[in-house]
């Protein structure tokens, strides 16, 4: 009986700790692991460890897990605030970006200061889509551990501006049907009604909304539609909602 | 300031308030509970000495009161203090009752001393001292 009660206690404690940690992470923002500054990474590791103690040990009050968590988050906010008002403090806390490749090639001294090997640099630049140092004008090791690469002009990807082309502005497709269900909030965003959706489906030989895996529409009236288990098709809708070829 | 900014600011102050509140509450609760136990211990000691032994109704009654008082405070303390660090106190209080029943004054006073020692030194091994912080 006692064993069962212990189990139940652990379940409730796990839920409480989970909700607290979730709340604290939401409070701290949405940075991904790879985008974290060193002090944020340390905080994440400690939080993960702290959260498990009161979960597993019933004799430890839940507050003994929550109090250090709250303290660390508070400390995080203080450090973030100080970083935002003082560049020196921000540099002290997170370091500063370091140029590891310059027009003269690899900066060995910088690599040694960062405890990086040449292989690490190659790995990082390959991750950026470059396979030779010769292609790179500058490579900068950011404070979050990511490498930023500026390619030499002759190796830079061609842009629309380089080609001097005139193209329509990029538009964001709006999700109208998602896994067989109309996303009603998005109809207003796309400025269409359900009749337009019906017309599109009719034109695409789709009988029911629930047969559609995905249907999007963009500002130019371009519809992308895919039925479950079939290849996608595209249609054009006029601003008045009439389906065109 | 954005909605999220306000939410963050309010949360920070709320966290700060919760932390300060909990620290103060814990301190008050521990001091109150242990002071009560200490008071009972000295009272039991005095009564036992005055009556020439532990086998009398007054000592038994005081030990019962001590047990009752401790049980009341213990449940509140369990929210704040590691249960393992205070369970010894409960065990020793129960032993006091057993020693009265078995008429063992030496063990009784030993347990009483343990309780007093624990209560008087709680700050040393649990409180916010330089040694404990480091």
Interface residues (C-beta under 8 A of the other chain):
Chain A: X27 X58 X59 X60 X61 X63 X64 X67 X70 X71 X73 X74 X77
Chain B: X7 X8 X11 X12 X15 X16 X18 X19 X22 X78 X79 X80 X81 X82 X83 X84
